[in-house]
Amino acid sequence: MVAGGTGLSAFLGMLDDLAHKGGCGQKVHLYYGVTNARDLCELDRLKSYEERIANFACDIVVMNPSEAWRGKTGLIPEHFDRGTLEANPFDMYVCGPPPMVEVIKTWLASERRSVALCLGSPVFQCGISQAETLIIRGPTRCLD
């Protein structure tokens, strides 16, 4: 899962469901990116998923960090675990601002990964700002 800004809201319901079930038998990795650290939200909720969803991990990435920020910085694809992605089939669900979705598409193209299913048009309303969604379908699926 890749969430940018208010695109996180698209995943919270899915993650709540997985937390209720205790997991889905697959690794679930959320990359949550924002422009500035002050844009972060739901951090306690995200932290609780680590205890409630088996094999859940969350990486938070701030594009323009303040001097006080001690976490990951830059663009989300810079932090993808290439070894895991190459070794295991995966689905990738992406929701966020159109520029972030484009960065993900560009990264996928540079890695020669095909996008089997793309739901990016038309742009839909997500929270208070516009967001695009992108689903990359792999051979295994977790969230049915």
C-alpha positions as a Markdown table, in Angstrom:
| # | Residue | x | y | z |
|---|---|---|---|---|
| 1 | Met | 0.0 | 0.0 | 0.0 |
| 2 | Val | 1.2 | 3.5 | -0.9 |
| 3 | Ala | -0.6 | 6.5 | 0.6 |
| 4 | Gly | 0.1 | 10.1 | 0.0 |
| 5 | Gly | -1.4 | 12.7 | 2.2 |
| 6 | Thr | -5.2 | 12.4 | 2.4 |
| 7 | Gly | -4.9 | 9.2 | 0.3 |
| 8 | Leu | -4.3 | 7.5 | 3.6 |
| 9 | Ser | -8.0 | 7.6 | 4.2 |
| 10 | Ala | -8.6 | 5.2 | 1.4 |
| 11 | Phe | -6.6 | 2.5 | 3.3 |
| 12 | Leu | -7.7 | 3.0 | 6.9 |
| 13 | Gly | -10.9 | 1.0 | 6.5 |
| 14 | Met | -9.0 | -1.9 | 4.8 |
| 15 | Leu | -6.4 | -1.8 | 7.6 |
| 16 | Asp | -9.1 | -1.7 | 10.3 |
| 17 | Asp | -10.7 | -4.8 | 8.7 |
| 18 | Leu | -7.3 | -6.6 | 8.7 |
| 19 | Ala | -6.7 | -5.6 | 12.3 |
| 20 | His | -10.0 | -7.0 | 13.3 |
| 21 | Lys | -9.1 | -10.3 | 11.5 |
| 22 | Gly | -5.5 | -10.2 | 12.8 |
| 23 | Gly | -4.0 | -10.2 | 9.3 |
| 24 | Cys | -4.6 | -11.9 | 6.0 |
| 25 | Gly | -1.7 | -14.5 | 5.7 |
| 26 | Gln | 0.4 | -12.1 | 3.6 |
| 27 | Lys | 2.8 | -9.4 | 4.4 |
| 28 | Val | 1.2 | -6.0 | 4.4 |
| 29 | His | 3.5 | -3.0 | 4.0 |
| 30 | Leu | 2.2 | 0.6 | 4.0 |
| 31 | Tyr | 4.3 | 3.4 | 2.7 |
| 32 | Tyr | 2.8 | 6.7 | 3.9 |
| 33 | Gly | 4.3 | 9.9 | 2.4 |
| 34 | Val | 3.6 | 13.5 | 3.1 |
| 35 | Thr | 5.1 | 16.8 | 1.9 |
| 36 | Asn | 5.9 | 18.1 | 5.4 |
| 37 | Ala | 5.9 | 16.4 | 8.8 |
| 38 | Arg | 3.1 | 18.7 | 10.0 |
| 39 | Asp | 0.9 | 17.0 | 7.4 |
| 40 | Leu | 1.1 | 13.6 | 9.1 |
| 41 | Cys | -2.1 | 12.2 | 10.7 |
| 42 | Glu | -3.4 | 9.0 | 12.3 |
| 43 | Leu | 0.1 | 8.1 | 13.6 |
| 44 | Asp | -1.2 | 6.3 | 16.7 |
| 45 | Arg | -3.7 | 4.4 | 14.6 |
| 46 | Leu | -0.9 | 3.3 | 12.2 |
| 47 | Lys | 1.3 | 2.3 | 15.2 |
| 48 | Ser | -1.6 | 0.2 | 16.6 |
| 49 | Tyr | -1.7 | -1.8 | 13.3 |
| 50 | Glu | 1.8 | -3.1 | 14.0 |
| 51 | Glu | 0.5 | -4.9 | 17.1 |
| 52 | Arg | -2.9 | -6.0 | 15.6 |
| 53 | Ile | -2.0 | -7.1 | 12.0 |
| 54 | Ala | 0.4 | -10.0 | 11.6 |
| 55 | Asn | 3.3 | -9.2 | 9.2 |
| 56 | Phe | 2.4 | -5.4 | 9.1 |
| 57 | Ala | 5.0 | -2.8 | 8.5 |
| 58 | Cys | 4.7 | 1.0 | 8.0 |
| 59 | Asp | 7.3 | 3.3 | 6.6 |
| 60 | Ile | 6.6 | 7.1 | 6.9 |
| 61 | Val | 8.4 | 9.3 | 4.4 |
| 62 | Val | 8.5 | 13.1 | 4.5 |
| 63 | Met | 9.5 | 14.8 | 1.3 |
| 64 | Asn | 10.5 | 18.2 | 2.7 |
| 65 | Pro | 11.6 | 17.4 | 6.3 |
| 66 | Ser | 12.3 | 20.0 | 9.0 |
| 67 | Glu | 15.6 | 19.9 | 10.9 |
| 68 | Ala | 13.7 | 18.1 | 13.7 |
| 69 | Trp | 12.5 | 15.2 | 11.5 |
| 70 | Arg | 14.4 | 12.0 | 12.2 |
| 71 | Gly | 12.6 | 9.6 | 9.9 |
| 72 | Lys | 12.8 | 8.7 | 6.2 |
| 73 | Thr | 13.0 | 11.5 | 3.7 |
| 74 | Gly | 12.6 | 12.0 | -0.1 |
| 75 | Leu | 10.2 | 10.2 | -2.4 |
| 76 | Ile | 8.5 | 6.9 | -1.4 |
| 77 | Pro | 10.0 | 4.7 | -4.2 |
| 78 | Glu | 13.5 | 5.5 | -2.8 |
| 79 | His | 12.5 | 3.4 | 0.2 |
| 80 | Phe | 10.9 | 0.4 | -1.5 |
| 81 | Asp | 12.5 | -2.9 | -0.4 |
| 82 | Arg | 13.6 | -4.1 | -3.9 |
| 83 | Gly | 14.7 | -7.4 | -2.6 |
| 84 | Thr | 11.3 | -8.2 | -1.2 |
| 85 | Leu | 9.6 | -6.9 | -4.3 |
| 86 | Glu | 11.8 | -9.0 | -6.6 |
| 87 | Ala | 11.5 | -12.2 | -4.5 |
| 88 | Asn | 7.7 | -12.2 | -3.9 |
| 89 | Pro | 4.6 | -11.6 | -6.0 |
| 90 | Phe | 2.7 | -8.6 | -4.8 |
| 91 | Asp | -0.3 | -6.3 | -5.3 |
| 92 | Met | 0.3 | -2.6 | -4.8 |
| 93 | Tyr | -2.5 | -0.2 | -4.0 |
| 94 | Val | -1.7 | 3.5 | -4.4 |
| 95 | Cys | -3.8 | 6.5 | -3.5 |
| 96 | Gly | -2.6 | 10.1 | -3.2 |
| 97 | Pro | -2.1 | 13.3 | -5.0 |
| 98 | Pro | -1.6 | 12.9 | -8.8 |
| 99 | Pro | 2.1 | 13.9 | -8.7 |
| 100 | Met | 2.8 | 11.1 | -6.2 |
| 101 | Val | 0.9 | 8.6 | -8.3 |
| 102 | Glu | 3.0 | 9.7 | -11.3 |
| 103 | Val | 6.2 | 9.1 | -9.4 |
| 104 | Ile | 5.0 | 5.6 | -8.6 |
| 105 | Lys | 4.1 | 4.9 | -12.2 |
| 106 | Thr | 7.5 | 6.3 | -13.3 |
| 107 | Trp | 9.3 | 4.1 | -10.8 |
| 108 | Leu | 7.3 | 1.0 | -12.0 |
| 109 | Ala | 8.2 | 1.7 | -15.6 |
| 110 | Ser | 11.9 | 2.2 | -14.7 |
| 111 | Glu | 11.8 | -1.2 | -12.9 |
| 112 | Arg | 10.1 | -2.7 | -15.9 |
| 113 | Arg | 7.1 | -3.7 | -13.8 |
| 114 | Ser | 3.8 | -3.8 | -15.7 |
| 115 | Val | 0.7 | -2.2 | -14.4 |
| 116 | Ala | -2.0 | -4.8 | -14.9 |
| 117 | Leu | -4.9 | -2.7 | -13.6 |
| 118 | Cys | -4.9 | 1.0 | -13.3 |
| 119 | Leu | -7.7 | 3.0 | -11.8 |
| 120 | Gly | -6.4 | 6.5 | -12.2 |
| 121 | Ser | -9.0 | 8.2 | -14.4 |
| 122 | Pro | -11.1 | 10.0 | -13.7 |
| 123 | Val | -9.6 | 11.7 | -10.6 |
| 124 | Phe | -12.0 | 11.2 | -7.6 |
| 125 | Gln | -12.5 | 13.2 | -4.5 |
| 126 | Cys | -10.6 | 11.8 | -1.5 |
| 127 | Gly | -11.1 | 13.7 | 1.7 |
| 128 | Ile | -10.7 | 17.5 | 1.1 |
| 129 | Ser | -8.3 | 17.2 | -1.8 |
| 130 | Gln | -8.1 | 15.4 | -5.1 |
| 131 | Ala | -6.4 | 12.1 | -5.2 |
| 132 | Glu | -5.8 | 9.4 | -7.8 |
| 133 | Thr | -5.8 | 5.7 | -7.2 |
| 134 | Leu | -3.6 | 3.0 | -8.8 |
| 135 | Ile | -3.8 | -0.7 | -8.4 |
| 136 | Ile | -1.0 | -2.9 | -9.6 |
| 137 | Arg | -2.3 | -6.5 | -9.6 |
| 138 | Gly | 0.1 | -9.3 | -8.9 |
| 139 | Pro | -0.4 | -13.1 | -8.8 |
| 140 | Thr | -1.4 | -13.1 | -5.1 |
| 141 | Arg | -4.1 | -11.0 | -3.5 |
| 142 | Cys | -4.6 | -10.1 | 0.1 |
| 143 | Leu | -7.5 | -7.7 | 0.3 |
| 144 | Asp | -10.5 | -9.4 | -1.1 |
